[in-house]
Amino acid sequence: MKLHIKNGRMIDPANGIDKVQDLFIVDGKIASAGAAPAGFAADTTLDATGLVVAPGLVDLSARLREPGYEYKATLKSEMQAAMQGGVTTLICPPDTDPVLDEPGLVEMLKHRAGKLQQAHVHPLGALTMGLRGEALTEMAELTEAGCIGFSQAEVPMEDTNVLLRALQYAKTFGFTVWVRPQDAHIGRGGIAHSGPLASRLGLSGVPVMSETIALHTLFELVRATGARVHLCRMSSAAGLELVRAAKKEGLPVTCDVGAHHVHMTDADIGFFDSNARVTPPFRSQRDRDAIRAALFDGTLDAMCSDHTPVDDDEKLLPFGEASPGATGLELLLSLALKWADDYAASQHAAAGAATPLARALAKVTADAARVAGLAAGTLSPGADADVVLFDPQARWKVEAAALASQGKHTPFLGYELAGQVRATIVGGRIAFQR
C-alpha cells in the first residue's frame, strides 16, 4: 500500500525536522519526506492541512492487564485506547497474572497483541521468578521470546544480594534492568506523600527518602557492575538531583516520569479523590516543579503514561482502600503538550531552541525509543511507518465516555486539554481515523 500524507507540519525530533512537507509511505515503511519517490502513485491520500504529522508515540509503561486481569481491561480495549492516543509502541510491565517470568507467557502475549494489528507490544520480563525477589529468571530465554528488559514492576527488591546478581548477569549479556526506586521498608503501606497534607488528612505517608535511599543503593550497584539501569517513574526533586549527579559521573542510567506527575501534586487529592490515588504518590509542588525542569534539561529522559486501568469496584472506595492507578494512554500526548506549553511560558526560551511542540514530542517519541533500545519514534526513510496526525489546537474534554480504555479513572476527569489525534498509522496501515 502507498500512502501520501500531504500539507502537514512534519515534526520529527529524531532528525531535527519541523516544517511543512509531505510524507510518503510505501509497503509499511517511510519512503521519503518532501519529494515523492520516483514513480510514486498513492493508493490513499490524507490531507493533513493544519495538523502535525509526527512519529507514533512510544509509551514506556502501559499495563494492558492481560493475562489475568481482564476484568480491569483487555488487550482489545487498551489497544484501541492506544490508537486513539496516537501511541504505536507500548512497553508493558511484567506484573500480570501469571507474572511474565516464562518464555511461553511472553510469546502468548505478543501473539495475542499481534493478532489485533494495532500497537507494537514489547514486554518487560520479570527480574525474579514470580516477582518474589528470590530466584532470577532465565533472562536470555525471555529475551529470545521478545522481552526488551527486566523489571520487578511495583515490587521492591528486599535482598540486595539478589539485585546485585541480577545486575551482574544483565551486564554480562547486555540487558537493561528497569527499576522503580523504592525502599522495601520505608514507606511500606503508605498511600500519600509524607507531608503536611497527609498529616491533616490522616493518611499514611511515603517519604521522599524511600526513593532516595533506593537510588543510593542502585547507584552503588551500578558502579560495581556497570549494568545499564532504567529508573521508572521518578517522583521527587531530591531523587532527580541524585540522578543528575549520577549522569554527570557517567553512570549508564536513564529515567522517566509518569505524565500525571508532571502536572499533579499531593494537593490534588482534594477531599480524598480516589482518582488521585497513584503509585508513586503525587508529591509537593516543589517536586512537581523539579520534574518539569528535569524534563526540560534532559535529566528526565522521557515521559510515559504509566497507564494502569482500574475497575470501578477497586476505585470507587475510600481513598485508603482504593487501588492505585490511572488511565493514561489517551492523555499522554495532550499532557506532554501541556507540559511543554506551560514550561515554555514560564521560561525565556533560548534563541534557536526547539519549539514547545518539538520538545514535547521528543519526550514521547525519539527519547523514549532510545531509552527502550527500539528502532521507533522516527520518520527516517526506511523506518516502520508508525505515524500520528493530530491537531495541536483542538481541545477535548476528558470524560469517561470519551475514553476507549476500559479503565475510566484519571485525576484529569473534567479537564479540557489541547491536542486531539485525528489519525494513527501503524506499519503503513491506517489503524484509527477520527
Order of alpha helices (4+ residues) and beta strands (2+ residues): beta-beta-beta-beta-beta-beta-beta-beta-alpha-beta-alpha-beta-beta-alpha-beta-alpha-beta-beta-alpha-beta-alpha-beta-alpha-beta-alpha-beta-alpha-alpha-alpha-alpha-beta-beta-beta
